[in-house]
Amino acid sequence: MFEVQIKIGLKKGISDPEGANTLKALHLLGFNTVKEVKTIRIIDLIIDEKNRDTVKKKVDEMCQRLLTNPVIHTYEINFKEQQDKGKMI
């Protein structure tokens, strides 16, 4: 079983209105040393699969088909294999 974290961000040159609004609000609150804000989205998945390569292929396909828009998004996939905790009877 694998715990997978997908970090989704915007490609360079794509406007980030949420980040821009957050930066403006921070400046209005007096946090003037903040020079840039970028927003990202994080998706955590638990996948019941034994082979890491299979998981990577499946998660990459999920990103391409549903979780991201490849035209404007970048994504990073991080894996953590979970120990089988066994089943309680």
N, C-alpha and C positions, 0 to 999 in steps of 0.2 A: 504494500500500500504506500502511496506517495502523497505528501502534502505539497501542493504546487501553488506558488504565488506568481501572479501575472501583474506587472507594473505597466500601465498604459499611459503614454504621454503624447503630446503633439509633436509632429516633425518640425524641424527648424524652419522658420519662415511662416508657419501657420499661426494666425492670431489666436490669442488666449484671452477672450473677454473676461472670463471668471478671474483669471490671474491678475489682469489689469484692474478690475474693480476691487479686488482684495488689496492690491498695492495702493490704490487711491484711498481706500478706507483706512489702511494702516497709517498712511501719511496724515490723514485728517485726525487720527488719534494721537499723533505726535511721534510715531515711529519712523522718523525721517531717514534713519540710516539704512532702512530696507531699500534696496535698489532694484530688485526684480522678484517677481512671484510667478512660479509656474505651477499649474495644477496637474496632478496625476490621479489616476484611478487605480486602485488595487483590487484584484479579484483573487480570493483564496479558494482553492479546490482541494478536495480529498478524493483521490482516484484509487479504486481498488484494482490494482494491476501489479504484476510482479516485475516486469521488464521496463527499465528506465527508458530505453530507446523507443519502445512502444508508447509510453506515456508522453514523451517529448513529441512524437509525431502526432498523437491525438490532440495534445494541447495546442500545438502549432496550427493544426487544422481548425480547432475551435476559434482561435484568434483570427485566422484568415476568413472564416465563414460567418462568424457571429459577433465575437467580442470586440473586434476593432474594425476600423475603416482603414484598410491599407494605404489609401491615398493620403490620409492626413495623420495617421497614428504611427507611433513606434511602440514596440512592446519588448519586455524583457521577461524571461521565464526563469524562475528559481525553483529548484526541487529539493525536497527533504524526504528521505525515505523514513517511513514510520516503522517502528518495531511492532510485530504482531503481538497484541496484548492477550490473545487467546479469548475464548468465549466462556462466559460464566454459565453454569448449568443450574 
